Amino acid sequence: MKDVIKFSKFQGAGNDFIIIDNRDGKLDSLSPYQISRLCNRQLGVGADGCLLLENSPIADFRMVLFNSDGSKPRMCGNGLRCFKAYLTLMGYTKESYLIEVASEIYRATTLEDGAIGVEMRPAKILATAMPLLVEEESFTCDLIDTGVPHLVLFVDTLDEVPVMRLGPPLRSHSALSSEGANVNFATLLSPYKLALRTYERGVEAETLACGTGATATAISAALRAKRGGLYEVRVSSGATLKINLTLEGANIGAIFMSGPASPVFHGEISSDHLLQVS
């Protein structure tokens, strides 16, 4: 019988992830090609990303994160919530844990209503009201780093936005750094409620949700309105992510992001298939 690798598939507000226990280090040498094969929805399990559970010398656990193309972002809010739910599945039932992600420490907590909350790292406001020209059309964007960089654009009619046409050129716009940015198209529904669609780099497509994108969008709305508080962001899946943030003058203070995370299915994949090289 061939060796198999056990995995769990989780989703957070529609953002889906393959999670594997790698505390034995057997998957330390996974290549970008192998990750992309695993996340491929036709050739593998299929997911927006892959998360590895590992031991950490500075926190309770380490989460190693991959996008579906095999690249490694610095943070994923929905992924971290799914990771906390996975820990519960594995028998780690404390209310909260410190989790290392790309050398940063995040506290993830299971809330009374079953949602998972994450204490986000301080956000970086890289630019506000930044004009960008794409296909002879001008956009006014905020650029905010919530663990990864996000462009935020407010639009009048969210359903009509051609995300797959505008996302790629905005994501890699020459005005940005070489790594580019995720692109968030948002509509303000009421002072504290927003709707959001996100084009994610590393997935190179619109995803059903983005936790760091929802956080960046709430920050952008707070800066425009000059008020902190609890913002509710409805993502493409129809789920709602809650972003509670404080505003200290023109600076963003503490940020707490919360939302659903749940298992989809569990399975195993042949190691020969997963570890196949191109």
N, C-alpha and C positions, 0 to 999 in steps of 0.2 A: 504493500500500500504506500502510495506517495505521501510525503510529508504535507501537512496542510497548515495553513495559518488562519487562526480564528479571528474574526472581526465582528464589530457591531456597527450598524448604520443608524445614525441619529439625525434628527432635523431640528433646527431652531428657527421657528417662524417661516419654514420653507427652505432655508439654507441647509443643505444636507452634507454630511460628513461621514467618512469611513474612519473608525477609531480602532486602533490595534494596540495591545499591550506589548511594549518593546522593552520592558525592564530587564530582559535577558540580553539585550543588545544584538539580537540576531538580525535586525533590520537596519542596523546603523549605516550600512553602505548602499541603501536604496538610491538609485539614480533618478534624475528628473524623468527620464523615459519610463522607468518602472512605475513611478508615481502616476504619471499621466495615463499609463496603460490601466492601472488599477482604478482610476477615476473615470475612465472612458465608459460611457453609458452603453456602448455596444460591445466592447472587447473586455470590459472588466466589471466591477461591481457597479460603478457609476456614482459620482458625487461631485459637489463643488470643491471639495478639498479632502485632505487626509490628515488625521491627527494621530500622533504616537504618544502613548503614556510612557514616561521614563522617570527614573529616579533623579532627584535634584539635591545638590549639596547645600542649597540656600533657601529652599521652600519645601513644602510637603510633597509636591510632585512637580514634574516638568512636562509641559505640553510642547511637542515639536510639531510645527504646523507647515503644511504644504498646500499651495493652490493646486487646482486640477491640472495645470500645465507643468507641474513639478517645481515651480519656483517657490521660494520661501518668504512669505510676508512677515512683518514684525508682529502683527497682532490680528486677531479675528474675534470680534465680540460674540457672534453667534456660535462660533466654534468653541470658545471658552465656556459658554453656558452648556453646550452639549457635553463638553469634557467633564464638567462638574456632575451632570446627570449620569454620565458613564461611570464615574467614581462611585456613585451611589449604587449602581447596578453591580459593581465589583465588590460591594460590601463595606465601602468607606462611607459611613452614615453620619459623620459629624455635620453639623449645620453649615460650617464654612471651612474652607481650606485655602492656604496660600499656594499659588500656582505660578511657577516660573514659565515665562514666555519670552523667548529671545532676550534673556538676561534681565528682563523686567519682572517685578513681582506684582501679581494681582490677587485680590481676595475675591473668591467666588462663594456665594451663599445661597442655600436653598431657602426660599421664603415661605411664609405660612400658607400662601395660596398655591404652592407648588411651582411657581415660577422660579427662575434662577436669576440672581442679581450679581453684578460685577462692579467693583469699585475701580473705575477707569483711572488711568494715569493722567496727569495734567495735559490738557490739549494745547497745541501750538497754533496760534492764529498766524498763518504765513502771509495771507493777503486778504483784503476785503475789497469788494466792488472792482475786481480786476477784469478789464475788458479783454475778451478773446474773440478772434475772428475765425470762423469756420465756414467754408463754402459760401463766402461773401455774406455771411450772416453774423451779426455781432451779439455776443452773450456777455452778461455781467455776472461774474462768479466770485464766490469766496473760496479760498484755499485753506483748509484746516486739517491739521494732522492730529488724529485721534488714535495713534498707534500706527496708522498708515495714512498717507495723504489722500484727501478727498476734495474734489471740486463740488461746490453746491450751487445750483442754478434754480431760481424760482420761476415757475411758468404759470400761465393762466389755466391751461387745459392739459392736465397730466396725461389723460388717456390718448391724446393725439400726438404726443411727443414721439418722434421716430428714434427711439433709444438706440437701436442697432445701426442706424445711419450716423447719428451724431456722436454716439459713445466713443468709437475708435479714434476719430481725429481729436476729440477733446481729451481723451485719456492720454494721448502721446503728444499733446500740443508742444510746439517748440518753446513756448514761454515757461514750460515746466521743467523740472530737473529731468535727468535722463531716465529715472525710474517711472516717470509719469504719475498718474493719479487715478483713483476711482472717480466715477462721475455720477452725481446724484441730481436727479430732476425732482423738484419738490413743489407742492402746492400748499398754501396755508388755508386750512379749512375753518379755523377759528383761532383766537389768540394763542391757545396752547395745544392745538391739534393740527397735524400735518399728514399729508399723503406723500409717498416716496416711491420712486423707481430708480434702481441703481444698475449701472454698467460697471462690472468689476474687472479690474486688470488681473491677470493670472488665471481667470476663468475665460476672459475675453468674450463675455456675453452678459446679457441682463440676467440677474439672479432674482429669486423670489424674495430675498431679504438680505440686508447687510447691517450688522450691529454697529460697527464703527461708522458706517455711512449714516445710519439713523442718528447716532450721537453727533456727528459733524453737522447734520442738518438741523438738529435741535439747537446746537450752539449758534449756527448762523441765524436762526430765527430769534434767538435770545439777544444776540448782538444788535439785530435790526430793531427789535422792540425795546431794547435796553431794560430787559427784565428776565430774571431767572425764574425757576419754578419747575413744576412737573410737566414735561411735554410728552404728548402721546403721538407716536409716529406709526401710521398705518402703512405697511409695506405691501409689495405686490401680491403676496400670498393671501392677503386679507387679515393677517395677524397684526397685532399691535405691540410695538416695543415702547417701553416707558423710559424716559431720560429725565432724571431729576438732577438739576444743576444749579449752582449758585453763580451769580454774577457780581463781581467785585469791581465796580467802576467799569472800565473797558476790558477787564480781565475775567477769564473763566476760572471759577474755583473748583470745588469738589463736584465730581460727576458720578452718578450711579445709574447704570443701565440695567434694565431687567426685562425679562420676557420668557416665553415658553421654550422648553427643550424636552424632547421625548425620543425614545427608541422607535425605529421603524422596523428593523428586523436584525437578526443575528445569523451569521453563517461562517463558512470556511472556504478558503480558496487554495487551490493547489500551489505549493511553493514553486513548482516548476513553471507554472503559468505566470505567477507574480514576479519571479526573479529572472524571467527570460529577458535577455538583452537584445537590443536591436542589431 
